[in-house]
Every structure is written in C-alpha cells, then in structure tokens.
Amino acid sequence: MELGLNRLPWYGQVGVFLVVAVALFVVFRIYYVGPRLEVQAERQVELDGKRAEVAQARQDAIELAAFQVEVDDLNNRLDALSAVLPEQQEVSQLLRRLTTFANDSNLTIRAFRPQATVAREMHSEWPIRLELDGTYHNLGIFFDRISKFARIINVSDVVIRAKEPPELNLTIAAECTATTFVLIDPPEAEPVAAPAT
C-alpha cells in the first residue's frame, strides 16, 4: 500500500493541505506567537504603569509648585507680621521709638518702666509703665502716633492729672501702660527615633 498525495483526488489533496496548514498555524500560535503575546501584554502593563507614574509625577510637580507659591506667600506674610509681633523683646528699639513719638508730640517721658511679661498661649504680653508730661492735645497726638506704629502697642490704664501750677506747654502729667506683644516660638518637635531592627 503506497501512501502518496498524488493518489488522492484534488479535493483530498486540498483537504490534506488545509489540515496540515491549520495544524502548523495552531502550533505556530501556541509555541511562537502565544509567548510573544504574553510578553507584549506584560510589557504593555508595565508601560501603562510607567505612564501612570509619569502622570502622577507631573501632577505632583504641579501641586508642589502651587504649594511652593503658597509657602512663599505665607513666609512673606510672616515676615510682614513679624514687624507687628516680633519674636523677642527689643527694649532699646521700643524705648527709642516711644521717645521719638513723645518728642515729636512735644511730650517729656519722665519714666519708662518695663513690667514683668505675661505668658499666653502663642505670645507674651509685655507691659511698660510710662509717665509723661505735656499738654492734653500733645498726649492725643502721642497716642495717635502709637496707634499708627507697625508694631502692636495697646495703651491702657491712662491717668491724667493737671499740673499744679501749670507751666507753658506742661499742663498735665499722664501715666499709662503701653502693652506690646512678643511672639513665642513653639517648641520644636523632637525627631522620632527609628525602631530598632
């Protein structure tokens, strides 16, 4: 019995060719194309992950830029507010400024007595007892100048007495408490120790 394709009718030869072609195609798909498709799918997943990381990094960069602008704005505001609420007592500078205000208002400072500070949650209050000589009008100018000063100064406990006998440009003796404020730095948090491994 001799097997040969030549003995089969033409449609049998075509059928055998189709069966062999389909078998070769299936083997090709299973052993060659299949693994390559799996590798390509893994690489596509990896590529999608990298693209997601890049998109997240871009979003983080945009947010970082926005946070940096906000931090710069807050630092500028802090610098501006530090003049209003300084971080330390500046006795000489404050005395010089109050003396200038008094001189510009034609008042004489008889006494400048800093009192003990009173601690609050985020600031401390620093009262200073002042004794002034001058006129009522000049005292009003002095208080007006204090109110326009960049640093916060509250004036309280004002006592005004007429001078006996009144002199030229010295008709009253005034006492008051000028309270200014000092910012208290919050204590820095101690770094947390890493757990031992």
Backbone bond lengths (Angstrom), bond angles and torsions (degrees), N, CA, C in turn:
res aa  C-N    CA-C-N  psi(-1)  N-CA   C-N-CA  omega(-1)  CA-C   N-CA-C  phi
1 M - - - 1.433 - - 1.516 108.58 -
2 E 1.199 114.46 120.21 1.447 121.26 -174.87 1.521 108.73 -105.85
3 L 1.374 115.63 125.40 1.458 120.03 179.03 1.515 107.77 -98.51
4 G 1.210 117.25 131.37 1.442 121.39 177.13 1.503 110.06 -163.68
5 L 1.265 114.52 151.75 1.449 119.07 -179.69 1.526 110.40 -75.01
6 N 1.310 114.81 -21.14 1.462 117.20 -177.92 1.519 110.98 -71.13
7 R 1.296 118.15 -23.11 1.453 120.93 -178.58 1.518 111.72 -80.42
8 L 1.309 118.32 -18.68 1.462 121.09 -179.62 1.522 109.88 -80.88
9 P 1.318 115.45 149.11 1.449 116.94 175.41 1.546 109.98 -65.42
10 W 1.285 117.72 165.99 1.456 122.21 -173.78 1.515 111.91 -59.36
11 Y 1.312 118.61 -39.33 1.465 121.18 -179.92 1.526 110.57 -70.73
12 G 1.349 118.26 -28.26 1.454 121.29 174.51 1.517 110.63 -70.13
13 Q 1.330 115.53 -39.82 1.470 120.14 178.20 1.539 110.19 -63.93
14 V 1.307 115.06 -40.70 1.466 119.25 178.65 1.530 109.39 -65.73
15 G 1.347 116.73 -41.16 1.460 120.98 179.08 1.514 111.50 -62.23
16 V 1.378 117.53 -45.39 1.461 121.20 178.19 1.530 109.45 -61.97
17 F 1.316 116.89 -43.16 1.469 120.64 179.12 1.527 110.55 -60.85
18 L 1.342 116.45 -42.12 1.457 119.79 179.42 1.528 111.06 -65.96
19 V 1.347 118.38 -40.73 1.458 121.69 179.39 1.519 109.83 -63.64
20 V 1.352 116.56 -45.30 1.468 120.48 179.22 1.530 109.86 -64.58
21 A 1.318 117.46 -41.66 1.469 120.99 -179.27 1.530 110.52 -64.40
22 V 1.337 116.89 -43.37 1.469 120.14 178.81 1.519 109.91 -64.56
23 A 1.345 117.87 -42.14 1.461 121.42 179.33 1.532 110.17 -62.07
24 L 1.335 116.67 -44.50 1.464 119.93 178.06 1.536 111.12 -63.78
25 F 1.324 115.93 -39.80 1.460 119.75 178.93 1.532 110.78 -63.71
26 V 1.340 117.72 -43.01 1.466 122.07 178.86 1.522 110.25 -63.52
27 V 1.338 116.48 -45.32 1.472 120.29 178.55 1.527 109.80 -62.41
28 F 1.321 117.33 -43.12 1.471 122.01 178.39 1.523 110.49 -60.29
29 R 1.345 116.29 -44.01 1.463 120.28 -179.98 1.530 111.80 -66.05
30 I 1.331 117.42 -40.58 1.454 121.01 -175.93 1.520 111.53 -73.39
31 Y 1.315 118.08 -45.19 1.466 121.01 -171.65 1.528 114.40 -95.83
32 Y 1.302 119.19 -19.54 1.464 119.56 -177.50 1.536 111.69 -116.66
33 V 1.318 116.92 -55.46 1.462 120.33 -175.00 1.528 110.88 -73.64
34 G 1.341 118.21 -40.63 1.461 121.82 -178.05 1.519 113.25 -55.58
35 P 1.353 119.02 -54.24 1.466 119.30 178.25 1.526 112.90 -60.67
36 R 1.315 116.53 -36.45 1.468 119.00 179.07 1.528 111.20 -67.57
37 L 1.324 116.59 -37.06 1.466 119.61 177.02 1.527 110.74 -66.52
38 E 1.335 116.93 -38.09 1.458 119.99 177.35 1.527 111.02 -64.10
39 V 1.338 115.89 -44.44 1.469 119.95 177.59 1.530 110.18 -62.46
40 Q 1.328 116.46 -41.84 1.465 120.05 178.98 1.523 110.58 -64.66
41 A 1.341 117.98 -39.79 1.460 120.96 178.79 1.530 110.20 -64.68
42 E 1.353 116.95 -41.46 1.468 120.09 177.32 1.518 110.66 -62.65
43 R 1.316 116.18 -43.06 1.469 119.75 179.22 1.522 111.12 -66.20
44 Q 1.338 116.67 -35.45 1.462 119.38 178.08 1.519 110.35 -65.91
45 V 1.345 116.84 -40.96 1.469 120.58 177.31 1.521 109.56 -62.89
46 E 1.341 116.43 -43.64 1.466 120.92 178.50 1.525 110.83 -62.57
47 L 1.339 115.91 -42.35 1.463 120.34 178.93 1.524 110.57 -63.77
48 D 1.330 117.01 -42.56 1.470 120.00 178.13 1.524 110.64 -62.46
49 G 1.349 116.04 -39.36 1.466 119.49 177.17 1.518 111.57 -62.87
50 K 1.336 116.69 -43.52 1.475 120.56 178.96 1.528 110.74 -64.03
51 R 1.348 115.46 -41.27 1.470 118.48 178.38 1.529 110.66 -62.53
52 A 1.341 116.55 -39.85 1.465 119.91 177.68 1.527 110.39 -64.30
53 E 1.350 117.43 -39.49 1.466 120.68 177.65 1.519 110.98 -64.16
54 V 1.342 116.50 -41.15 1.470 120.46 179.15 1.529 109.91 -64.75
55 A 1.337 116.41 -42.92 1.471 119.59 178.98 1.527 110.15 -63.32
56 Q 1.345 117.06 -40.87 1.469 120.23 178.65 1.530 110.47 -66.16
57 A 1.343 116.09 -39.70 1.467 119.74 178.74 1.527 110.58 -63.65
58 R 1.330 117.11 -39.70 1.469 119.82 177.58 1.528 110.66 -64.47
59 Q 1.343 115.67 -42.72 1.457 119.67 178.50 1.528 110.25 -63.14
60 D 1.347 116.16 -42.04 1.466 120.03 177.80 1.523 111.07 -62.61
61 A 1.342 116.82 -38.48 1.467 120.19 179.01 1.526 110.54 -64.46
62 I 1.326 116.47 -39.82 1.467 119.98 178.48 1.525 109.92 -65.13
63 E 1.351 115.97 -44.79 1.462 119.78 179.45 1.527 110.82 -65.59
64 L 1.334 116.70 -38.38 1.461 120.07 178.40 1.520 110.63 -62.37
65 A 1.324 116.36 -42.47 1.466 119.53 178.18 1.526 110.48 -62.05
66 A 1.337 116.42 -41.26 1.463 119.74 178.89 1.531 110.22 -65.88
67 F 1.341 117.33 -41.47 1.463 120.43 177.90 1.526 110.73 -64.76
68 Q 1.329 117.08 -38.02 1.463 120.08 179.85 1.522 110.54 -64.39
69 V 1.331 116.83 -40.55 1.464 120.61 176.92 1.529 109.55 -62.96
70 E 1.347 116.08 -42.03 1.464 119.81 179.43 1.532 111.38 -65.96
71 V 1.339 116.74 -40.84 1.465 120.33 178.20 1.523 110.49 -64.03
72 D 1.343 116.71 -43.27 1.468 119.89 178.00 1.527 110.67 -61.05
73 D 1.344 116.23 -41.77 1.461 120.07 178.73 1.527 110.72 -63.22
74 L 1.335 115.91 -44.17 1.465 119.34 179.28 1.529 111.61 -65.67
75 N 1.339 117.28 -37.60 1.470 119.85 176.81 1.523 111.08 -64.46
76 N 1.329 116.87 -40.17 1.467 120.26 177.54 1.527 110.71 -64.22
77 R 1.349 115.95 -40.96 1.462 119.15 177.77 1.521 110.73 -66.25
78 L 1.345 116.93 -38.81 1.463 120.15 177.97 1.522 110.79 -63.25
79 D 1.329 116.92 -41.86 1.468 119.86 177.84 1.531 110.67 -61.90
80 A 1.340 115.37 -41.52 1.466 118.53 179.64 1.527 110.89 -66.88
81 L 1.328 116.53 -39.21 1.461 119.83 -178.81 1.525 112.22 -76.46
82 S 1.322 117.69 -22.42 1.461 119.93 178.43 1.526 111.23 -63.54
83 A 1.326 116.18 -28.37 1.465 118.88 175.99 1.528 109.94 -69.00
84 V 1.332 116.41 -31.87 1.461 120.95 -180.00 1.519 110.21 -79.70
85 L 1.316 116.23 -38.36 1.458 121.55 -176.84 1.526 107.99 -132.66
86 P 1.343 117.42 82.41 1.460 120.07 -175.14 1.522 111.66 -67.86
87 E 1.328 115.42 166.32 1.455 121.42 -177.36 1.525 113.25 -91.74
88 Q 1.308 117.37 -3.29 1.464 118.98 179.19 1.527 109.62 -148.99
89 Q 1.312 114.70 156.40 1.460 119.09 177.84 1.522 108.34 -73.95
90 E 1.315 114.63 130.87 1.456 120.59 179.46 1.522 107.36 -120.29
91 V 1.334 114.94 79.21 1.460 121.10 -173.06 1.514 111.18 -60.15
92 S 1.323 116.39 -50.73 1.472 118.84 -174.43 1.525 111.14 -65.30
93 Q 1.329 116.67 -41.27 1.460 119.09 -179.49 1.532 110.97 -66.06
94 L 1.332 117.16 -42.56 1.456 120.24 179.16 1.527 111.26 -66.14
95 L 1.332 117.36 -42.45 1.469 120.57 177.44 1.530 110.07 -61.08
96 R 1.321 116.52 -43.75 1.468 120.47 179.78 1.538 110.04 -62.10
97 R 1.359 116.35 -42.36 1.455 119.57 -178.83 1.529 111.21 -66.94
98 L 1.341 117.68 -44.17 1.466 120.49 179.44 1.527 110.93 -66.33
99 T 1.336 117.13 -36.73 1.460 120.70 176.64 1.525 110.58 -63.32
100 T 1.336 116.22 -40.93 1.468 120.44 177.96 1.527 110.09 -63.72
101 F 1.338 116.64 -45.33 1.472 119.39 177.77 1.532 111.06 -59.69
102 A 1.319 116.39 -42.70 1.473 120.07 -179.28 1.526 110.75 -65.69
103 N 1.330 116.82 -44.78 1.467 119.95 179.61 1.524 111.30 -63.76
104 D 1.349 116.49 -41.55 1.465 119.63 178.69 1.527 111.62 -66.64
105 S 1.318 116.62 -23.00 1.474 121.31 179.63 1.531 111.72 -96.91
106 N 1.324 118.12 6.60 1.467 123.74 -178.34 1.524 111.74 61.03
107 L 1.333 116.44 40.09 1.458 122.35 174.99 1.526 108.49 -113.62
108 T 1.333 115.12 157.21 1.454 121.43 175.94 1.514 107.88 -115.47
109 I 1.327 116.26 128.39 1.465 119.92 175.60 1.524 107.32 -87.15
110 R 1.327 115.57 114.38 1.464 120.54 177.86 1.519 111.10 -83.64
111 A 1.351 117.12 -33.38 1.468 119.50 -177.39 1.535 109.30 -147.95
112 F 1.304 114.42 142.64 1.468 123.41 176.51 1.523 104.86 -133.08
113 R 1.349 117.25 101.86 1.466 120.98 -174.10 1.530 110.58 -120.38
114 P 1.318 117.62 98.41 1.471 119.19 175.07 1.526 110.07 -64.88
115 Q 1.322 116.23 135.63 1.462 122.80 -179.96 1.534 109.27 -101.11
116 A 1.302 115.99 175.83 1.470 121.29 178.31 1.529 109.27 -68.39
117 T 1.319 115.54 141.53 1.462 119.99 179.91 1.526 109.99 -76.09
118 V 1.319 114.36 151.93 1.461 121.99 178.52 1.519 106.97 -114.73
119 A 1.335 117.14 116.78 1.463 121.52 -176.63 1.526 110.42 -78.99
120 R 1.297 115.82 135.01 1.464 123.94 172.98 1.529 107.72 -118.58
121 E 1.319 116.26 -172.77 1.469 119.40 -175.46 1.522 112.77 -64.29
122 M 1.340 118.04 -50.46 1.460 120.70 -176.22 1.527 113.11 -116.29
123 H 1.307 116.77 -4.53 1.462 119.88 -179.45 1.525 108.48 -148.35
124 S 1.306 114.43 169.86 1.459 119.01 172.05 1.527 107.59 -123.97
125 E 1.306 115.17 145.94 1.462 121.26 179.19 1.519 107.93 -96.63
126 W 1.318 115.25 134.38 1.454 120.85 -176.01 1.533 108.95 -122.98
127 P 1.338 117.78 94.12 1.466 119.97 -179.68 1.532 111.57 -80.13
128 I 1.321 114.51 144.42 1.463 121.44 178.35 1.533 106.68 -132.13
129 R 1.298 116.01 123.32 1.470 120.89 -179.92 1.523 108.21 -86.17
130 L 1.327 116.08 126.82 1.470 122.08 -179.94 1.527 110.03 -117.11
131 E 1.330 115.14 141.78 1.468 121.31 171.24 1.521 106.56 -122.80
132 L 1.344 115.70 126.33 1.463 121.57 -172.52 1.527 110.60 -128.32
133 D 1.317 115.50 148.93 1.470 121.56 174.01 1.524 107.42 -124.01
134 G 1.335 117.11 141.36 1.455 121.32 177.64 1.504 110.40 165.54
135 T 1.337 116.03 -144.32 1.460 121.27 177.42 1.522 109.06 -114.42
136 Y 1.328 114.42 162.02 1.465 119.74 -179.37 1.526 110.19 -60.62
137 H 1.312 117.05 -43.33 1.469 121.98 179.91 1.534 110.59 -62.16
138 N 1.320 117.16 -42.89 1.471 120.45 179.89 1.529 111.09 -67.16
139 L 1.339 117.14 -33.48 1.463 120.39 176.45 1.531 110.01 -63.85
140 G 1.325 117.49 -40.12 1.466 121.55 176.59 1.523 111.37 -62.13
141 I 1.340 116.98 -40.98 1.474 120.52 177.42 1.526 110.34 -63.66
142 F 1.335 115.93 -40.80 1.472 120.98 178.43 1.539 110.81 -59.99
143 F 1.331 116.07 -47.50 1.469 119.85 179.42 1.536 111.00 -64.00
144 D 1.326 116.32 -36.27 1.466 119.95 178.18 1.534 110.71 -64.58
145 R 1.316 116.63 -41.38 1.470 119.90 178.34 1.528 111.44 -64.79
146 I 1.325 115.95 -39.15 1.470 119.52 177.53 1.531 110.07 -63.24
147 S 1.331 116.45 -39.59 1.467 119.22 -177.84 1.528 112.22 -66.22
148 K 1.327 117.41 -24.05 1.471 120.90 -179.02 1.525 112.98 -95.30
149 F 1.320 116.72 -0.20 1.467 121.13 179.59 1.527 109.25 -70.11
150 A 1.333 116.46 146.07 1.473 120.84 -177.35 1.525 111.60 -64.51
151 R 1.296 117.15 -36.46 1.465 120.63 -179.87 1.526 109.25 -81.30
152 I 1.319 116.44 143.24 1.462 120.62 -179.47 1.525 109.65 -73.15
153 I 1.336 114.84 122.83 1.464 121.24 175.21 1.524 106.73 -136.09
154 N 1.324 115.69 118.24 1.473 120.89 175.93 1.526 108.31 -98.57
155 V 1.325 115.65 136.23 1.465 121.04 178.23 1.526 107.53 -108.64
156 S 1.345 115.29 128.17 1.468 119.83 -179.20 1.519 109.18 -142.60
157 D 1.309 115.73 176.82 1.464 122.94 177.56 1.535 111.85 50.95
158 V 1.311 116.16 48.19 1.468 120.69 -178.31 1.536 108.79 -80.42
159 V 1.323 115.05 126.19 1.470 122.12 176.32 1.525 106.73 -125.33
160 I 1.347 116.08 124.07 1.468 120.98 -178.67 1.526 107.91 -121.10
161 R 1.329 115.58 127.84 1.462 121.65 177.55 1.531 108.81 -125.76
162 A 1.297 115.09 146.28 1.464 119.47 175.90 1.518 108.94 -75.31
163 K 1.316 116.09 141.13 1.471 120.10 177.62 1.536 108.00 -81.53
164 E 1.310 114.47 137.37 1.463 119.67 178.12 1.518 108.33 -118.30
165 P 1.219 121.10 119.67 1.459 130.72 -11.45 1.534 108.73 -79.27
166 P 1.342 116.84 147.24 1.468 119.60 178.94 1.529 110.92 -66.00
167 E 1.300 115.06 146.03 1.467 121.33 177.21 1.523 108.03 -116.43
168 L 1.299 116.33 171.91 1.453 121.02 177.65 1.524 108.42 -66.54
169 N 1.320 117.36 125.00 1.472 125.65 -178.50 1.529 113.34 62.71
170 L 1.339 118.73 14.63 1.459 122.76 174.27 1.525 107.77 -138.50
171 T 1.336 115.46 80.50 1.459 118.81 -176.39 1.520 112.84 -106.34
172 I 1.355 116.68 -15.86 1.469 119.42 -179.27 1.520 110.18 -135.04
173 A 1.339 113.79 157.00 1.458 121.83 169.02 1.527 104.88 -120.53
174 A 1.313 116.70 125.49 1.471 120.73 -176.30 1.518 110.34 -121.36
175 E 1.318 114.80 145.52 1.457 121.41 173.06 1.527 106.99 -127.31
176 C 1.310 116.62 142.43 1.461 120.49 177.89 1.534 109.39 -156.52
177 T 1.305 114.97 165.36 1.462 120.95 175.65 1.523 107.15 -112.70
178 A 1.323 115.56 117.88 1.464 121.34 175.28 1.531 106.75 -98.21
179 T 1.328 115.99 115.32 1.465 120.18 -177.96 1.511 109.19 -106.72
180 T 1.316 115.54 124.48 1.458 120.86 175.19 1.522 107.97 -115.52
181 F 1.294 116.36 170.18 1.462 121.00 -171.54 1.521 110.30 -125.92
182 V 1.331 115.05 145.66 1.471 121.29 -179.88 1.523 107.24 -126.03
183 L 1.324 116.06 128.94 1.460 122.16 179.68 1.520 109.78 -70.75
184 I 1.327 115.92 133.60 1.463 121.13 177.19 1.523 107.07 -98.41
185 D 1.332 116.29 123.01 1.461 120.54 176.56 1.514 108.81 -69.15
186 P 1.344 117.15 131.20 1.462 118.05 175.85 1.520 109.29 -66.75
187 P 1.343 118.04 145.75 1.465 118.68 179.63 1.522 109.55 -64.51
188 E 1.333 114.39 139.35 1.461 119.05 -179.93 1.513 109.34 -71.55
189 A 1.319 115.08 136.42 1.461 119.73 179.24 1.519 109.56 -69.61
190 E 1.331 114.18 136.67 1.459 118.21 178.68 1.509 108.75 -75.39
191 P 1.343 117.51 141.63 1.459 119.58 -179.55 1.521 110.32 -65.16
192 V 1.315 114.97 140.20 1.446 121.02 -179.82 1.532 108.26 -79.91
193 A 1.318 115.77 129.36 1.465 119.58 -179.00 1.510 109.44 -71.65
194 A 1.332 115.45 140.19 1.449 120.73 178.27 1.524 109.17 -71.17
195 P 1.344 117.67 141.31 1.455 118.73 179.93 1.523 110.60 -65.08
196 A 1.322 114.33 143.11 1.468 119.69 -179.52 1.511 109.58 -72.00
197 T 1.320 115.25 137.95 1.469 119.03 178.81 1.485 111.56 -111.14
